[in-house]
Amino acid sequence: MKADATRLRAALSAPPPDIRLFLLHGPDEAGARLYGDLLAKTLGTGAERVDISPSQLRSTPALLADEAASMSLFEETRFIRVSGAGEDILEALALLLSAEQAGNPVLVIAPTVKTSAKIVKLAIDSRQALAHACYEPSAGEADRLVTELAQQAGLQPDHGVARRIAEASAGDRAVMAREVEKLALFLDAAPDRPKPLDHAAIDAIGADLTDADAESFATAVTMGHVTDAGDLLVQLAESGQSAIPWLRAIGRKLMMLADLRRESDSGGDVGTAMKRHRVHFTQEAAVRASLLHWPAGRIAAALDAVRSAERAIMAAHTPGDIIAYNAMLDMARRIARR
């Protein structure tokens, strides 16, 4: 069944016994992971999370149904999470939904899967599954989300503060949550001791880096300008802000290059494609030059590296930002050597 955000949050807050599968698809992987965090919070701190990789399900499709039906040795609540899923786990999901029993909920995060995918259709057609498309929030939605997060943390944002946090977070839900948490700690705020949140507090914990900085960084990385990328990365590290918006900027740039590459390889008009992506005429020559260093295979590998770095940042107990810095600089160095 298809679920909107309200229905999904209600189901994750009180999982219905007849729902075996929560399929979260679409490009907002950070938002999908926050929904996963809500399920974990609902099940309690003692809940056991079983992570299964898509490659495991490709080789052993029955594993998912087996894990969903298995009992914990210590009688703890369990749930199964599959991250980075794609169409190749269709058989595993079909076996899960057709199994005689499955007591443990399964959460599948599929950021590259579109609404037309077979696994999405499978979940929508099943009364034992909920499918939800995760997209980055609009500007208005992001403002409301920041305001809600702030209020839950005991913060009372002044006019314009929510918009400033949303813009600095580039619409990324996980980054918004992290920034609000950081501000609550700084102001010693909590639901039982609310504190006003003004622009001075944001200024005190680090200067904003604008979308223009992120776009400049993405351009430097994809063109192999290592020195420029390094200088901007120092600013990011000193600001204390998350690297996720900058990774997203690189991802958008790579998706543009992928479209231009397809146009070029098929004999199409690259100039028309650049206009479609609103490339400024002063940058057209540089973009054409950088395209020479980006064959389709290299673009795909770079997008995988960007997604891996983003997952590392969101994972617990890892030096995520350092991993991301190294990945981004390594990308620029590789292009510079071409």
C-alpha positions in Angstrom: 0.0 0.0 0.0 1.1 3.5 -0.7 1.6 5.7 2.4 1.9 9.4 2.8 4.1 10.9 5.5 1.4 11.1 8.1 0.3 7.5 7.6 3.9 6.3 7.6 4.8 8.2 10.8 1.7 6.7 12.5 2.6 3.2 11.4 6.3 3.6 12.5 5.1 5.0 15.9 2.8 2.0 16.5 3.8 -0.8 14.0 0.6 -2.7 12.8 1.1 -6.4 13.3 0.0 -7.1 9.7 2.6 -4.8 8.1 5.8 -6.8 7.3 7.6 -4.3 5.1 8.3 -0.6 5.1 9.8 0.4 1.7 11.3 3.9 1.7 12.4 4.8 -1.9 13.5 8.0 -3.5 16.5 10.3 -3.4 16.1 11.7 0.2 18.1 8.9 1.9 18.7 11.1 5.0 14.9 11.4 5.4 14.5 7.7 5.0 17.0 7.0 7.7 15.2 9.4 10.1 12.1 7.3 9.5 14.2 4.3 10.4 15.3 6.0 13.6 11.6 6.6 14.5 10.9 2.8 14.2 14.0 2.0 16.3 12.8 4.5 18.9 9.3 3.0 18.9 10.6 -0.5 19.5 12.8 0.7 22.4 16.4 0.9 23.3 16.7 -2.9 23.8 15.5 -3.6 20.2 18.0 -5.6 18.1 18.6 -4.2 14.6 19.7 -6.8 12.0 21.4 -5.2 9.0 21.3 -7.2 5.8 23.1 -6.0 2.6 21.5 -6.1 -0.8 24.3 -8.4 -2.0 23.3 -11.0 0.7 19.8 -10.9 -0.6 20.9 -11.3 -4.2 22.8 -14.5 -3.4 20.3 -15.8 -0.8 16.8 -14.3 -1.5 15.1 -16.4 1.3 17.3 -14.8 4.0 15.0 -11.8 4.4 11.9 -13.9 5.1 13.9 -16.2 7.4 15.2 -13.3 9.5 11.8 -11.7 9.6 10.3 -14.9 11.1 13.1 -15.8 13.4 13.0 -15.2 17.2 15.8 -13.5 19.2 17.7 -15.7 21.5 17.2 -13.2 24.3 13.6 -12.5 23.6 14.4 -9.0 22.5 12.4 -7.1 19.9 14.0 -7.2 16.5 13.7 -5.4 13.2 15.6 -5.9 9.9 17.1 -3.0 7.9 18.3 -3.2 4.3 20.1 -0.1 3.1 21.1 0.9 -0.5 18.6 -1.5 -2.0 17.6 -1.7 -5.6 15.5 -3.7 -8.0 17.8 -6.7 -7.5 16.1 -7.6 -4.2 12.7 -8.1 -5.8 12.7 -11.9 -5.2 13.7 -11.4 -1.6 10.8 -9.0 -1.0 8.4 -11.3 -2.8 9.4 -14.2 -0.6 9.0 -12.0 2.5 5.4 -10.9 1.6 4.3 -14.5 0.6 5.8 -16.2 3.6 3.4 -17.9 6.1 4.6 -15.8 9.0 6.9 -12.9 9.7 7.0 -11.3 13.1 9.8 -8.8 12.8 9.3 -5.7 10.7 11.6 -5.0 7.7 12.7 -1.5 6.8 14.1 -1.2 3.2 15.9 2.0 2.1 16.1 2.3 -1.6 17.4 5.8 -2.6 18.0 5.1 -6.3 14.7 3.4 -6.9 11.9 5.3 -8.8 8.2 5.0 -8.3 7.9 2.9 -11.5 10.2 0.2 -10.1 9.0 -3.4 -9.7 9.8 -3.5 -6.0 7.7 -0.3 -5.4 4.7 -1.8 -7.4 5.1 -5.0 -5.3 4.9 -3.1 -2.1 2.0 -0.9 -3.2 0.0 -3.9 -4.3 0.5 -5.8 -1.0 -1.7 -5.2 2.1 1.3 -6.3 4.1 3.6 -3.5 3.0 3.8 0.3 3.1 5.7 2.2 0.4 6.6 5.8 0.8 8.5 8.1 -1.7 11.2 10.2 0.1 12.0 13.5 -1.5 13.9 16.5 -0.2 11.4 18.9 1.4 10.4 22.1 -0.3 11.5 25.5 1.2 8.2 25.8 3.1 8.3 22.2 4.3 11.9 22.6 5.4 11.0 25.7 7.4 8.1 23.9 9.1 10.3 20.9 9.8 13.1 23.0 11.5 10.4 24.7 13.6 9.0 21.4 14.7 12.4 20.0 15.5 13.3 23.1 17.4 10.1 23.0 19.5 10.7 19.3 20.3 14.1 20.3 21.6 12.8 23.1 23.7 13.8 25.9 21.4 11.7 28.9 20.5 13.0 30.2 17.1 12.9 33.9 16.3 11.6 35.0 12.9 13.8 33.9 10.1 15.9 31.5 12.2 14.2 28.3 10.9 14.7 29.5 7.3 18.4 30.2 8.0 18.9 26.7 9.4 17.0 25.1 6.5 19.0 26.9 3.9 22.3 26.1 5.6 21.3 22.4 5.7 20.5 22.4 2.0 17.1 20.8 2.7 18.7 17.7 4.3 16.6 16.4 7.2 19.4 14.7 9.0 21.6 17.9 8.9 18.6 20.0 10.2 18.2 17.6 13.1 21.9 17.7 13.9 22.0 21.5 13.8 19.0 21.9 16.0 20.5 19.4 18.5 23.8 21.3 18.5 21.9 24.6 19.2 19.9 23.0 22.0 23.1 21.8 23.7 24.7 25.2 23.3 21.7 27.0 24.8 21.1 24.2 27.4 17.5 23.9 26.2 15.1 21.0 26.7 11.3 20.6 26.6 11.0 21.3 30.3 13.3 24.4 30.1 12.6 26.1 26.8 15.0 28.8 25.5 14.6 31.4 22.8 16.7 30.7 19.6 17.9 33.8 17.9 20.4 34.6 15.1 23.1 35.4 17.7 23.1 31.7 18.8 23.7 30.5 15.2 26.5 33.1 14.8 28.1 31.9 18.0 28.4 28.2 17.0 29.7 28.8 13.5 29.3 30.9 10.4 26.9 29.9 7.7 28.4 28.5 4.5 26.1 29.4 1.6 24.8 27.3 -1.3 27.2 29.3 -3.4 30.1 27.9 -1.4 28.8 24.3 -1.9 28.3 24.9 -5.6 31.8 26.4 -5.9 33.2 23.4 -4.1 31.4 20.9 -6.3 32.7 22.7 -9.4 36.3 22.6 -8.0 36.0 18.9 -7.3 34.6 17.9 -10.6 37.1 20.0 -12.5 40.0 18.7 -10.6 41.0 22.1 -9.0 42.6 20.5 -5.9 43.9 23.7 -4.3 40.5 25.5 -4.6 38.7 22.4 -3.2 41.1 22.2 -0.3 40.7 25.8 0.6 36.9 25.6 0.6 37.1 22.3 2.6 39.1 24.1 5.3 36.3 26.6 5.6 33.8 23.8 6.0 35.8 22.0 8.7 36.3 25.3 10.6 32.6 26.1 10.4 31.7 22.8 12.2 28.8 22.2 9.8 28.0 18.9 8.2 29.6 17.9 4.9 26.3 16.4 3.6 25.0 19.5 1.8 28.4 19.7 0.0 28.2 16.0 -0.9 24.8 16.6 -2.3 26.1 19.5 -4.4 28.7 17.2 -5.9 26.0 14.6 -6.5 23.9 17.2 -8.4 27.0 18.2 -10.5 27.7 14.6 -11.3 24.1 14.0 -12.3 24.4 16.9 -14.7 27.6 15.5 -16.1 25.9 12.1 -16.5 23.2 13.8 -18.6 25.7 15.7 -20.7 27.7 12.5 -21.2 24.6 10.6 -22.4 23.9 13.5 -24.8 27.4 13.4 -26.1 27.7 9.7 -26.5 24.4 9.5 -28.4 25.5 12.2 -30.8 23.2 14.8 -29.3 23.7 18.6 -28.8 25.6 19.1 -25.6 25.0 22.8 -25.8 21.3 22.3 -25.6 21.7 20.0 -22.7 23.8 22.6 -20.9 21.0 25.2 -21.4 18.6 22.6 -19.9 20.8 22.5 -16.8 21.1 26.3 -16.8 24.9 26.3 -17.1 26.0 29.9 -17.3 27.5 30.8 -20.7 30.8 31.8 -19.0 31.1 28.2 -17.6 30.2 26.3 -20.8 33.8 26.0 -22.1 35.0 24.7 -18.7 32.1 22.2 -18.4 32.9 20.9 -21.9 36.5 20.5 -20.9 35.7 18.7 -17.7 33.3 16.4 -19.5 36.4 14.9 -21.3 37.6 13.6 -17.9 34.2 12.0 -17.0 33.2 8.9 -18.9 30.0 7.2 -17.8 31.7 4.6 -15.7 33.7 7.2 -13.8 30.6 9.2 -13.1 28.8 6.1 -11.7 31.8 5.3 -9.5 31.9 8.8 -8.2 28.2 8.9 -7.4 28.7 5.6 -5.4 31.6 7.3 -3.5 29.4 10.3 -2.7 26.6 8.1 -1.4 29.0 6.0 0.7 30.5 9.1 2.2 27.0 10.4 3.1 26.1 7.1 4.7 29.4 7.2 6.7 28.5 10.6 8.1 25.0 9.4 9.2 26.3 6.2 10.7 27.0 6.1 14.4 30.5 5.8 15.9 32.4 6.5 12.7 34.7 9.5 11.7 32.1 10.3 9.0 33.2 13.9 8.2 36.8 12.9 7.9 35.8 10.0 5.5 33.8 12.5 3.5 36.7 15.1 3.3 39.1 12.4 2.1 36.6 11.1 -0.5 35.9 14.5 -1.9 39.6 15.5 -2.1 40.5 12.2 -3.6 37.9 12.7 -6.3 39.5 16.1 -7.2 43.0 14.6 -7.2 42.0 11.8 -9.6 40.5 14.3 -12.1 43.6 16.6 -11.8 45.9 13.7 -12.8 43.9 13.0 -16.0 
